[in-house]
Amino acid sequence: MVGEIETIGQGRPAPPLAPTATGSKLRRQLAVAERRGHLRAVALILPVLLFIVVSFAIPVVLLLSRAIIDPSIAGNLPKTVAALAEWDGKDLPSESAFAALVADLHDVQARNAAAFIAKRLNYEISGIRSRVIASARKAAAISAPPYKEQMIAADRMWGDRLIWAKIKQSGQVFTTFYLLRVLDLDRDAEGRLVPVPGDQAVYRTLLWRTFSISLIVTLLTLILGYPVAYVLATTPPRISNLLMVLVLVPFWTSLLVRTTAWFVLLQDNGPINDFLLFVNLTEQPLHLIFSRFGTIVAMTHIQLPFTILPIYSVMKSISPSYMRAARSLGGGPFYSFFKVYFPLTLPGIGAGCLLTFILSLGYYITPALVGGPSDQMISGVIATSMNLENNWGKASALSAILLVATLVLFYIYNRLVGIDKVKLG
């Protein structure tokens, strides 16, 4: 015993106490209780989690997969794709490739699947859809060689190595075609990346238009919404509550109703032009509807609450004593505001602007109603691609760009401000 005390006194750790039966039992009971708590928590969130996965996550993944997965050619022309595997692309393919094409077209015609091939190749080479369908019909009558001469006689496009190069390039299940096309890029017969023809280069302009309109709307809502949020946060509750109702009433109104209201206001014979003519500010009605101006004005009005509320939430948490302290130390009103108060509101500004910008990227109804043909945004093209063109690959590629843009914005905001500081109300 004396030796143990001397050892402890010399700075050496004492041997651990032996666990008692009571302590071990308590630990086991605590672990069981914690597991039960975790299971109850999982059971509570499981319905919501399943709903999100089934109704949101799975459809989004399936939609985005269409941007890189397209078995149209590989599944309908397997023999042709296999025959072109060793083709160098310098001259026309050999007779065996034409024989494989005829065999595949026989099968395609029997299954009435020529339209699928024609639509996919028409994405690659515009204007050949009907020619591919006609070639499939004529190929069904070819039963003996020479296949090469007969296919070229059926349609001269089979004597152009470009269509063979496109069949080879699109013969893989995984493809980069749609992603390249929405960036106005393509591959030539040699497989090199080249810009698409000028009359087809529309998607970069579309992307720039979407991002620029969203940025302008975000800046306008910040300029207009910041003073409103400041007034809401600093005025007495009796006044601020009334002002808050005025902010929230449009927020509770249907998006379609608000957009339709602007459609009425901005017409050539609408109230705004009538007022301008009445006070002699203009001599003839201004072209406000079906224009970029109308699109931006309507979107700014709709998005204002999304910018105001996060900023107001942060401002409400800032103690008035900060400004009083800055003023007591000799700071002027503007200096104190921009050096003390404004930096504290940056999390709210970031959250409001981030929310507004992301929502603006996906606008569809407002540009369609009050904007002109040159004001349509990505969402309108996505809807047209799915509903009218049935081109899910292009719609998926454009959706992927919007998703990437959103993730990049979240990453930047998280690095600069911190996503944990977001306050939406």
C-alpha positions as a Markdown table, in Angstrom:
| # | Residue | x | y | z |
|---|---|---|---|---|
| 1 | Met | 0.0 | 0.0 | 0.0 |
| 2 | Val | 2.8 | 2.4 | 0.9 |
| 3 | Gly | 4.5 | 1.5 | -2.4 |
| 4 | Glu | 1.4 | 2.4 | -4.4 |
| 5 | Ile | 1.1 | 5.7 | -2.6 |
| 6 | Glu | 4.8 | 6.5 | -3.3 |
| 7 | Thr | 4.3 | 5.6 | -7.0 |
| 8 | Ile | 1.3 | 7.9 | -7.3 |
| 9 | Gly | 3.2 | 10.6 | -5.4 |
| 10 | Gln | 6.0 | 10.3 | -8.0 |
| 11 | Gly | 3.6 | 11.4 | -10.8 |
| 12 | Arg | 2.8 | 8.0 | -12.2 |
| 13 | Pro | -0.9 | 7.3 | -13.0 |
| 14 | Ala | -2.9 | 5.2 | -10.6 |
| 15 | Pro | -4.2 | 1.9 | -11.8 |
| 16 | Pro | -7.9 | 2.2 | -13.1 |
| 17 | Leu | -10.6 | 1.2 | -10.8 |
| 18 | Ala | -12.3 | -2.1 | -11.6 |
| 19 | Pro | -15.8 | -1.5 | -13.1 |
| 20 | Thr | -18.6 | -2.4 | -10.8 |
| 21 | Ala | -21.5 | -4.5 | -11.8 |
| 22 | Thr | -23.9 | -1.6 | -11.1 |
| 23 | Gly | -21.8 | 0.8 | -13.4 |
| 24 | Ser | -21.8 | -1.7 | -16.3 |
| 25 | Lys | -25.6 | -2.3 | -16.0 |
| 26 | Leu | -26.2 | 1.5 | -16.1 |
| 27 | Arg | -24.1 | 1.9 | -19.2 |
| 28 | Arg | -25.9 | -0.9 | -21.0 |
| 29 | Gln | -29.3 | 0.6 | -20.0 |
| 30 | Leu | -28.1 | 4.0 | -21.3 |
| 31 | Ala | -27.0 | 2.5 | -24.6 |
| 32 | Val | -30.3 | 0.8 | -25.1 |
| 33 | Ala | -32.2 | 4.0 | -24.3 |
| 34 | Glu | -30.1 | 5.9 | -26.8 |
| 35 | Arg | -30.7 | 3.3 | -29.5 |
| 36 | Arg | -34.4 | 3.4 | -28.9 |
| 37 | Gly | -34.3 | 7.2 | -29.2 |
| 38 | His | -32.4 | 7.0 | -32.5 |
| 39 | Leu | -34.9 | 4.5 | -33.8 |
| 40 | Arg | -37.9 | 6.7 | -32.8 |
| 41 | Ala | -36.2 | 9.7 | -34.5 |
| 42 | Val | -35.7 | 7.6 | -37.7 |
| 43 | Ala | -39.3 | 6.4 | -37.6 |
| 44 | Leu | -40.5 | 10.0 | -37.3 |
| 45 | Ile | -38.5 | 11.3 | -40.3 |
| 46 | Leu | -38.8 | 8.1 | -42.4 |
| 47 | Pro | -42.1 | 9.0 | -44.1 |
| 48 | Val | -40.8 | 12.5 | -45.1 |
| 49 | Leu | -37.6 | 11.0 | -46.3 |
| 50 | Leu | -39.3 | 8.4 | -48.4 |
| 51 | Phe | -41.6 | 11.0 | -49.8 |
| 52 | Ile | -38.6 | 13.2 | -50.8 |
| 53 | Val | -36.7 | 10.3 | -52.3 |
| 54 | Val | -39.7 | 9.0 | -54.3 |
| 55 | Ser | -41.2 | 12.3 | -55.4 |
| 56 | Phe | -38.0 | 14.4 | -55.9 |
| 57 | Ala | -34.7 | 12.6 | -55.7 |
| 58 | Ile | -35.5 | 9.7 | -58.0 |
| 59 | Pro | -37.2 | 11.8 | -60.7 |
| 60 | Val | -34.4 | 14.3 | -60.7 |
| 61 | Val | -31.8 | 11.6 | -61.1 |
| 62 | Leu | -33.7 | 9.9 | -63.9 |
| 63 | Leu | -34.1 | 13.2 | -65.7 |
| 64 | Leu | -30.5 | 14.2 | -65.4 |
| 65 | Ser | -29.4 | 10.7 | -66.5 |
| 66 | Arg | -31.0 | 11.4 | -69.9 |
| 67 | Ala | -28.3 | 14.0 | -70.5 |
| 68 | Ile | -25.6 | 11.4 | -70.7 |
| 69 | Ile | -27.4 | 8.1 | -71.4 |
| 70 | Asp | -29.0 | 7.5 | -74.9 |
| 71 | Pro | -29.3 | 4.0 | -76.2 |
| 72 | Ser | -31.3 | 5.0 | -79.3 |
| 73 | Ile | -28.5 | 4.1 | -81.8 |
| 74 | Ala | -26.8 | 1.3 | -79.8 |
| 75 | Gly | -30.0 | -0.4 | -79.2 |
| 76 | Asn | -31.4 | -0.2 | -82.7 |
| 77 | Leu | -28.3 | -0.5 | -84.9 |
| 78 | Pro | -26.1 | -2.9 | -82.9 |
| 79 | Lys | -24.6 | -4.6 | -85.9 |
| 80 | Thr | -23.7 | -1.4 | -87.6 |
| 81 | Val | -22.1 | 0.0 | -84.5 |
| 82 | Ala | -20.0 | -3.1 | -84.1 |
| 83 | Ala | -19.0 | -3.0 | -87.8 |
| 84 | Leu | -17.8 | 0.6 | -87.4 |
| 85 | Ala | -15.7 | -0.1 | -84.4 |
| 86 | Glu | -12.6 | -0.6 | -86.5 |
| 87 | Trp | -13.4 | 2.0 | -89.1 |
| 88 | Asp | -10.8 | 4.8 | -89.2 |
| 89 | Gly | -13.2 | 7.4 | -90.6 |
| 90 | Lys | -11.0 | 8.5 | -93.5 |
| 91 | Asp | -13.1 | 6.9 | -96.3 |
| 92 | Leu | -16.5 | 5.3 | -96.6 |
| 93 | Pro | -16.9 | 2.2 | -94.5 |
| 94 | Ser | -16.5 | -1.2 | -96.1 |
| 95 | Glu | -19.1 | -3.4 | -97.7 |
| 96 | Ser | -19.5 | -5.3 | -94.4 |
| 97 | Ala | -20.6 | -2.1 | -92.6 |
| 98 | Phe | -23.3 | -1.5 | -95.3 |
| 99 | Ala | -24.4 | -5.1 | -95.0 |
| 100 | Ala | -24.7 | -4.6 | -91.2 |
| 101 | Leu | -26.7 | -1.4 | -91.8 |
| 102 | Val | -29.1 | -3.2 | -94.1 |
| 103 | Ala | -29.6 | -6.0 | -91.6 |
| 104 | Asp | -30.3 | -3.6 | -88.8 |
| 105 | Leu | -32.7 | -1.6 | -90.9 |
| 106 | His | -34.5 | -4.8 | -91.8 |
| 107 | Asp | -35.0 | -5.4 | -88.1 |
| 108 | Val | -35.9 | -1.8 | -87.4 |
| 109 | Gln | -38.5 | -1.7 | -90.1 |
| 110 | Ala | -40.0 | -4.9 | -88.8 |
| 111 | Arg | -40.3 | -3.3 | -85.3 |
| 112 | Asn | -41.5 | 0.1 | -86.7 |
| 113 | Ala | -38.6 | 1.7 | -84.8 |
| 114 | Ala | -37.2 | 3.7 | -87.7 |
| 115 | Ala | -38.6 | 7.0 | -86.2 |
| 116 | Phe | -36.4 | 6.6 | -83.1 |
| 117 | Ile | -33.2 | 6.3 | -85.2 |
| 118 | Ala | -34.3 | 9.1 | -87.5 |
| 119 | Lys | -35.0 | 11.5 | -84.6 |
| 120 | Arg | -31.7 | 10.8 | -82.9 |
| 121 | Leu | -29.7 | 11.2 | -86.2 |
| 122 | Asn | -31.6 | 14.3 | -86.9 |
| 123 | Tyr | -30.2 | 15.9 | -83.7 |
| 124 | Glu | -26.8 | 15.2 | -85.2 |
| 125 | Ile | -27.5 | 16.3 | -88.8 |
| 126 | Ser | -30.4 | 18.6 | -89.2 |
| 127 | Gly | -33.0 | 17.8 | -91.9 |
| 128 | Ile | -32.4 | 14.0 | -92.4 |
| 129 | Arg | -35.2 | 12.6 | -90.4 |
| 130 | Ser | -37.5 | 11.8 | -93.3 |
| 131 | Arg | -34.6 | 10.6 | -95.4 |
| 132 | Val | -33.6 | 8.0 | -92.7 |
| 133 | Ile | -37.2 | 6.8 | -92.4 |
| 134 | Ala | -37.3 | 6.4 | -96.2 |
| 135 | Ser | -34.0 | 4.6 | -96.3 |
| 136 | Ala | -35.2 | 2.1 | -93.7 |
| 137 | Arg | -38.2 | 1.4 | -95.9 |
| 138 | Lys | -36.1 | 1.0 | -99.0 |
| 139 | Ala | -33.6 | -1.2 | -97.2 |
| 140 | Ala | -36.3 | -3.7 | -96.4 |
| 141 | Ala | -36.4 | -4.5 | -100.1 |
| 142 | Ile | -32.6 | -5.2 | -100.3 |
| 143 | Ser | -31.9 | -8.9 | -99.9 |
| 144 | Ala | -28.6 | -9.4 | -101.7 |
| 145 | Pro | -25.3 | -7.6 | -102.3 |
| 146 | Pro | -23.9 | -5.2 | -103.3 |
| 147 | Tyr | -25.3 | -3.4 | -100.3 |
| 148 | Lys | -23.1 | -0.4 | -100.6 |
| 149 | Glu | -24.2 | 0.6 | -104.1 |
| 150 | Gln | -27.9 | -0.1 | -103.3 |
| 151 | Met | -27.9 | 2.0 | -100.1 |
| 152 | Ile | -26.2 | 5.0 | -101.8 |
| 153 | Ala | -28.7 | 4.6 | -104.7 |
| 154 | Ala | -31.5 | 4.7 | -102.2 |
| 155 | Asp | -30.2 | 8.0 | -100.7 |
| 156 | Arg | -27.0 | 9.8 | -101.4 |
| 157 | Met | -26.4 | 10.7 | -97.8 |
| 158 | Trp | -25.1 | 7.1 | -97.2 |
| 159 | Gly | -22.2 | 8.1 | -99.6 |
| 160 | Asp | -21.2 | 10.8 | -97.1 |
| 161 | Arg | -18.9 | 9.7 | -94.4 |
| 162 | Leu | -20.3 | 12.3 | -92.0 |
| 163 | Ile | -23.4 | 10.3 | -91.3 |
| 164 | Trp | -21.3 | 7.2 | -90.7 |
| 165 | Ala | -19.1 | 9.2 | -88.3 |
| 166 | Lys | -22.3 | 10.3 | -86.4 |
| 167 | Ile | -23.6 | 6.8 | -86.2 |
| 168 | Lys | -20.2 | 5.7 | -84.7 |
| 169 | Gln | -20.0 | 8.6 | -82.3 |
| 170 | Ser | -23.6 | 8.1 | -81.0 |
| 171 | Gly | -23.3 | 4.3 | -80.9 |
| 172 | Gln | -22.3 | 4.3 | -77.3 |
| 173 | Val | -24.9 | 4.2 | -74.5 |
| 174 | Phe | -23.1 | 7.0 | -72.7 |
| 175 | Thr | -22.9 | 10.2 | -74.7 |
| 176 | Thr | -21.7 | 13.8 | -74.3 |
| 177 | Phe | -23.7 | 14.9 | -77.3 |
| 178 | Tyr | -26.4 | 16.8 | -75.4 |
| 179 | Leu | -24.1 | 18.5 | -73.0 |
| 180 | Leu | -21.9 | 19.7 | -75.8 |
| 181 | Arg | -24.9 | 20.9 | -77.9 |
| 182 | Val | -26.2 | 23.1 | -75.1 |
| 183 | Leu | -22.8 | 24.7 | -75.0 |
| 184 | Asp | -23.0 | 25.2 | -78.8 |
| 185 | Leu | -20.3 | 22.6 | -79.5 |
| 186 | Asp | -20.2 | 19.5 | -81.7 |
| 187 | Arg | -17.9 | 16.9 | -83.0 |
| 188 | Asp | -16.9 | 16.7 | -86.7 |
| 189 | Ala | -16.3 | 13.6 | -88.8 |
| 190 | Glu | -12.8 | 13.2 | -87.2 |
| 191 | Gly | -14.2 | 13.5 | -83.7 |
| 192 | Arg | -12.7 | 17.0 | -82.9 |
| 193 | Leu | -14.7 | 19.5 | -80.9 |
| 194 | Val | -15.9 | 22.3 | -83.2 |
| 195 | Pro | -18.5 | 25.1 | -82.8 |
| 196 | Val | -21.9 | 24.4 | -84.3 |
| 197 | Pro | -23.0 | 26.5 | -87.3 |
| 198 | Gly | -23.9 | 30.1 | -86.6 |
| 199 | Asp | -27.6 | 29.5 | -87.3 |
| 200 | Gln | -27.7 | 26.8 | -84.6 |
| 201 | Ala | -25.6 | 28.6 | -82.0 |
| 202 | Val | -28.4 | 29.7 | -79.7 |
| 203 | Tyr | -27.7 | 28.1 | -76.3 |
| 204 | Arg | -24.8 | 30.2 | -75.1 |
| 205 | Thr | -26.9 | 33.3 | -75.8 |
| 206 | Leu | -29.8 | 31.6 | -73.9 |
| 207 | Leu | -27.5 | 30.8 | -70.9 |
| 208 | Trp | -26.1 | 34.3 | -70.9 |
| 209 | Arg | -29.6 | 35.8 | -71.1 |
| 210 | Thr | -30.8 | 33.7 | -68.2 |
| 211 | Phe | -27.9 | 34.5 | -65.9 |
| 212 | Ser | -27.9 | 38.2 | -66.8 |
| 213 | Ile | -31.6 | 38.6 | -66.2 |
| 214 | Ser | -31.4 | 36.7 | -62.9 |
| 215 | Leu | -28.4 | 38.9 | -61.8 |
| 216 | Ile | -30.2 | 42.2 | -62.7 |
| 217 | Val | -33.4 | 41.1 | -60.9 |
| 218 | Thr | -31.3 | 40.1 | -57.8 |
| 219 | Leu | -29.5 | 43.5 | -57.8 |
| 220 | Leu | -32.8 | 45.4 | -58.2 |
| 221 | Thr | -34.5 | 43.5 | -55.4 |
| 222 | Leu | -31.5 | 44.2 | -53.1 |
| 223 | Ile | -31.5 | 47.9 | -53.9 |
| 224 | Leu | -35.3 | 48.1 | -53.4 |
| 225 | Gly | -35.6 | 45.6 | -50.6 |
| 226 | Tyr | -32.7 | 46.6 | -48.3 |
| 227 | Pro | -34.3 | 50.0 | -47.2 |
| 228 | Val | -37.7 | 48.3 | -46.8 |
| 229 | Ala | -36.1 | 45.7 | -44.5 |
| 230 | Tyr | -34.3 | 48.4 | -42.5 |
| 231 | Val | -37.6 | 50.3 | -42.0 |
| 232 | Leu | -39.4 | 47.1 | -41.0 |
| 233 | Ala | -36.6 | 46.3 | -38.5 |
| 234 | Thr | -36.2 | 49.7 | -36.9 |
| 235 | Thr | -39.7 | 51.2 | -36.7 |
| 236 | Pro | -42.1 | 50.6 | -33.8 |
| 237 | Pro | -44.1 | 47.3 | -34.0 |
| 238 | Arg | -47.4 | 49.2 | -34.7 |
| 239 | Ile | -46.0 | 50.5 | -38.0 |
| 240 | Ser | -43.7 | 47.7 | -38.9 |
| 241 | Asn | -46.6 | 45.1 | -38.6 |
| 242 | Leu | -48.7 | 47.1 | -41.0 |
| 243 | Leu | -45.7 | 47.3 | -43.4 |
| 244 | Met | -45.0 | 43.6 | -43.1 |
| 245 | Val | -48.6 | 42.9 | -44.2 |
| 246 | Leu | -48.1 | 45.0 | -47.3 |
| 247 | Val | -44.9 | 42.9 | -48.0 |
| 248 | Leu | -46.6 | 39.6 | -47.4 |
| 249 | Val | -49.9 | 40.1 | -49.2 |
| 250 | Pro | -48.3 | 40.0 | -52.7 |
| 251 | Phe | -46.1 | 37.1 | -51.5 |
| 252 | Trp | -49.3 | 35.1 | -50.7 |
| 253 | Thr | -50.8 | 35.9 | -54.1 |
| 254 | Ser | -50.5 | 33.4 | -56.9 |
| 255 | Leu | -47.6 | 33.8 | -59.2 |
| 256 | Leu | -49.8 | 33.6 | -62.2 |
| 257 | Val | -52.1 | 36.3 | -60.9 |
| 258 | Arg | -49.3 | 38.7 | -60.2 |
| 259 | Thr | -47.8 | 38.1 | -63.6 |
| 260 | Thr | -51.2 | 38.6 | -65.3 |
| 261 | Ala | -51.6 | 41.9 | -63.4 |
| 262 | Trp | -48.3 | 43.1 | -64.9 |
| 263 | Phe | -49.5 | 41.9 | -68.3 |
| 264 | Val | -52.5 | 44.3 | -67.9 |
| 265 | Leu | -50.4 | 47.2 | -66.6 |
| 266 | Leu | -47.8 | 47.1 | -69.2 |
| 267 | Gln | -50.0 | 46.9 | -72.3 |
| 268 | Asp | -49.8 | 49.7 | -74.9 |
| 269 | Asn | -53.2 | 50.9 | -73.8 |
| 270 | Gly | -52.7 | 49.9 | -70.2 |
| 271 | Pro | -52.8 | 52.1 | -67.0 |
| 272 | Ile | -49.1 | 53.0 | -67.1 |
| 273 | Asn | -49.1 | 54.2 | -70.7 |
| 274 | Asp | -52.4 | 56.0 | -70.1 |
| 275 | Phe | -50.9 | 57.9 | -67.1 |
| 276 | Leu | -47.7 | 58.8 | -69.1 |
| 277 | Leu | -49.8 | 60.2 | -71.9 |
| 278 | Phe | -52.1 | 62.0 | -69.5 |
| 279 | Val | -49.2 | 63.9 | -67.8 |
| 280 | Asn | -47.5 | 64.5 | -71.2 |
| 281 | Leu | -44.4 | 62.6 | -70.4 |
| 282 | Thr | -44.6 | 60.7 | -73.7 |
| 283 | Glu | -46.3 | 61.5 | -77.0 |
| 284 | Gln | -47.1 | 57.9 | -77.8 |
| 285 | Pro | -47.4 | 54.6 | -75.8 |
| 286 | Leu | -44.1 | 53.1 | -74.7 |
| 287 | His | -43.4 | 49.5 | -75.7 |
| 288 | Leu | -43.4 | 48.0 | -72.2 |
| 289 | Ile | -45.1 | 44.6 | -72.8 |
| 290 | Phe | -43.3 | 41.7 | -74.5 |
| 291 | Ser | -39.9 | 43.3 | -73.8 |
| 292 | Arg | -36.9 | 42.8 | -71.5 |
| 293 | Phe | -38.1 | 45.7 | -69.4 |
| 294 | Gly | -41.4 | 44.1 | -68.7 |
| 295 | Thr | -39.8 | 40.8 | -67.8 |
| 296 | Ile | -37.4 | 42.4 | -65.3 |
| 297 | Val | -40.0 | 44.6 | -63.7 |
| 298 | Ala | -42.4 | 41.7 | -63.2 |
| 299 | Met | -39.7 | 39.4 | -61.9 |
| 300 | Thr | -38.4 | 42.1 | -59.5 |
| 301 | His | -41.8 | 42.7 | -58.1 |
| 302 | Ile | -42.4 | 38.9 | -57.6 |
| 303 | Gln | -39.0 | 38.3 | -56.0 |
| 304 | Leu | -38.9 | 41.3 | -53.6 |
| 305 | Pro | -40.3 | 39.4 | -50.6 |
| 306 | Phe | -37.7 | 36.6 | -51.0 |
| 307 | Thr | -35.0 | 39.2 | -50.7 |
| 308 | Ile | -36.6 | 41.3 | -48.0 |
| 309 | Leu | -37.5 | 38.6 | -45.5 |
| 310 | Pro | -34.0 | 37.1 | -44.9 |
| 311 | Ile | -32.5 | 40.6 | -44.6 |
| 312 | Tyr | -35.2 | 41.7 | -42.2 |
| 313 | Ser | -34.6 | 38.6 | -40.1 |
| 314 | Val | -30.9 | 39.4 | -39.7 |
| 315 | Met | -31.6 | 43.1 | -39.1 |
| 316 | Lys | -34.1 | 42.3 | -36.4 |
| 317 | Ser | -31.4 | 40.4 | -34.4 |
| 318 | Ile | -29.0 | 43.4 | -34.5 |
| 319 | Ser | -29.0 | 45.3 | -31.2 |
| 320 | Pro | -29.6 | 49.1 | -31.6 |
| 321 | Ser | -26.8 | 49.6 | -29.0 |
| 322 | Tyr | -24.2 | 48.9 | -31.7 |
| 323 | Met | -25.1 | 52.0 | -33.6 |
| 324 | Arg | -25.4 | 54.1 | -30.5 |
| 325 | Ala | -21.9 | 52.9 | -29.4 |
| 326 | Ala | -20.5 | 53.8 | -32.8 |
| 327 | Arg | -22.1 | 57.3 | -32.7 |
| 328 | Ser | -20.8 | 57.9 | -29.1 |
| 329 | Leu | -17.3 | 57.1 | -30.3 |
| 330 | Gly | -17.4 | 59.9 | -32.9 |
| 331 | Gly | -18.7 | 58.1 | -36.0 |
| 332 | Gly | -21.0 | 59.9 | -38.3 |
| 333 | Pro | -24.3 | 58.4 | -39.4 |
| 334 | Phe | -23.1 | 57.1 | -42.7 |
| 335 | Tyr | -19.7 | 56.0 | -41.4 |
| 336 | Ser | -21.3 | 54.1 | -38.5 |
| 337 | Phe | -23.9 | 52.5 | -40.7 |
| 338 | Phe | -21.4 | 51.2 | -43.3 |
| 339 | Lys | -18.7 | 50.2 | -40.8 |
| 340 | Val | -20.8 | 48.7 | -38.1 |
| 341 | Tyr | -24.4 | 48.0 | -39.2 |
| 342 | Phe | -24.0 | 47.0 | -42.8 |
| 343 | Pro | -21.4 | 44.2 | -42.2 |
| 344 | Leu | -23.7 | 42.6 | -39.7 |
| 345 | Thr | -26.4 | 42.4 | -42.3 |
| 346 | Leu | -24.2 | 40.5 | -44.9 |
| 347 | Pro | -25.6 | 37.0 | -43.9 |
| 348 | Gly | -29.1 | 38.3 | -44.7 |
| 349 | Ile | -28.0 | 39.9 | -47.9 |
| 350 | Gly | -26.3 | 36.8 | -49.0 |
| 351 | Ala | -29.3 | 34.5 | -48.1 |
| 352 | Gly | -31.8 | 36.8 | -49.8 |
| 353 | Cys | -29.7 | 37.3 | -53.0 |
| 354 | Leu | -28.9 | 33.6 | -53.2 |
| 355 | Leu | -32.5 | 32.7 | -52.9 |
| 356 | Thr | -33.7 | 35.3 | -55.4 |
| 357 | Phe | -31.0 | 34.5 | -57.9 |
| 358 | Ile | -31.7 | 30.7 | -57.8 |
| 359 | Leu | -35.4 | 31.2 | -58.1 |
| 360 | Ser | -34.9 | 33.6 | -61.0 |
| 361 | Leu | -32.9 | 31.1 | -62.9 |
| 362 | Gly | -35.9 | 28.8 | -63.1 |
| 363 | Tyr | -38.5 | 31.4 | -64.2 |
| 364 | Tyr | -40.9 | 30.2 | -66.9 |
| 365 | Ile | -44.4 | 31.8 | -66.6 |
| 366 | Thr | -43.3 | 35.4 | -66.3 |
| 367 | Pro | -41.0 | 35.6 | -69.3 |
| 368 | Ala | -43.6 | 33.6 | -71.3 |
| 369 | Leu | -46.4 | 36.1 | -70.6 |
| 370 | Val | -44.7 | 39.5 | -70.5 |
| 371 | Gly | -41.5 | 38.9 | -72.3 |
| 372 | Gly | -40.8 | 38.7 | -76.0 |
| 373 | Pro | -39.2 | 36.0 | -78.1 |
| 374 | Ser | -35.7 | 37.3 | -77.2 |
| 375 | Asp | -36.5 | 37.3 | -73.5 |
| 376 | Gln | -37.2 | 33.6 | -73.0 |
| 377 | Met | -35.1 | 31.8 | -70.4 |
| 378 | Ile | -33.8 | 28.3 | -69.9 |
| 379 | Ser | -36.9 | 27.0 | -68.2 |
| 380 | Gly | -39.0 | 27.9 | -71.3 |
| 381 | Val | -36.6 | 26.0 | -73.6 |
| 382 | Ile | -36.7 | 23.0 | -71.2 |
| 383 | Ala | -40.5 | 22.9 | -71.3 |
| 384 | Thr | -40.5 | 23.2 | -75.1 |
| 385 | Ser | -37.9 | 20.4 | -75.4 |
| 386 | Met | -40.0 | 18.0 | -73.3 |
| 387 | Asn | -43.6 | 18.9 | -74.3 |
| 388 | Leu | -43.2 | 19.8 | -78.0 |
| 389 | Glu | -39.9 | 18.4 | -79.3 |
| 390 | Asn | -39.9 | 15.3 | -77.0 |
| 391 | Asn | -36.1 | 15.9 | -76.7 |
| 392 | Trp | -35.5 | 14.8 | -73.2 |
| 393 | Gly | -31.7 | 14.7 | -73.7 |
| 394 | Lys | -31.6 | 18.4 | -74.4 |
| 395 | Ala | -33.9 | 19.2 | -71.5 |
| 396 | Ser | -31.8 | 17.1 | -69.2 |
| 397 | Ala | -28.6 | 18.8 | -70.3 |
| 398 | Leu | -30.1 | 22.3 | -69.7 |
| 399 | Ser | -31.4 | 21.2 | -66.3 |
| 400 | Ala | -28.0 | 19.9 | -65.4 |
| 401 | Ile | -26.5 | 23.3 | -66.2 |
| 402 | Leu | -29.0 | 24.9 | -63.9 |
| 403 | Leu | -28.3 | 22.4 | -61.1 |
| 404 | Val | -24.5 | 22.9 | -61.5 |
| 405 | Ala | -25.0 | 26.7 | -61.3 |
| 406 | Thr | -27.0 | 26.3 | -58.1 |
| 407 | Leu | -24.5 | 24.1 | -56.5 |
| 408 | Val | -21.7 | 26.5 | -57.4 |
| 409 | Leu | -23.6 | 29.4 | -55.8 |
| 410 | Phe | -24.2 | 27.4 | -52.7 |
| 411 | Tyr | -20.5 | 26.5 | -52.5 |
| 412 | Ile | -19.4 | 30.1 | -52.9 |
| 413 | Tyr | -21.9 | 31.4 | -50.4 |
| 414 | Asn | -20.9 | 28.7 | -47.9 |
| 415 | Arg | -17.2 | 29.7 | -48.3 |
| 416 | Leu | -17.8 | 33.4 | -48.0 |
| 417 | Val | -20.6 | 33.6 | -45.4 |
| 418 | Gly | -21.4 | 30.1 | -44.2 |
| 419 | Ile | -24.6 | 28.2 | -45.0 |
| 420 | Asp | -25.2 | 27.8 | -41.3 |
| 421 | Lys | -25.8 | 31.6 | -41.0 |
| 422 | Val | -28.8 | 31.6 | -43.5 |
| 423 | Lys | -31.9 | 33.1 | -41.9 |
| 424 | Leu | -35.0 | 33.1 | -44.0 |
| 425 | Gly | -37.5 | 34.4 | -41.4 |
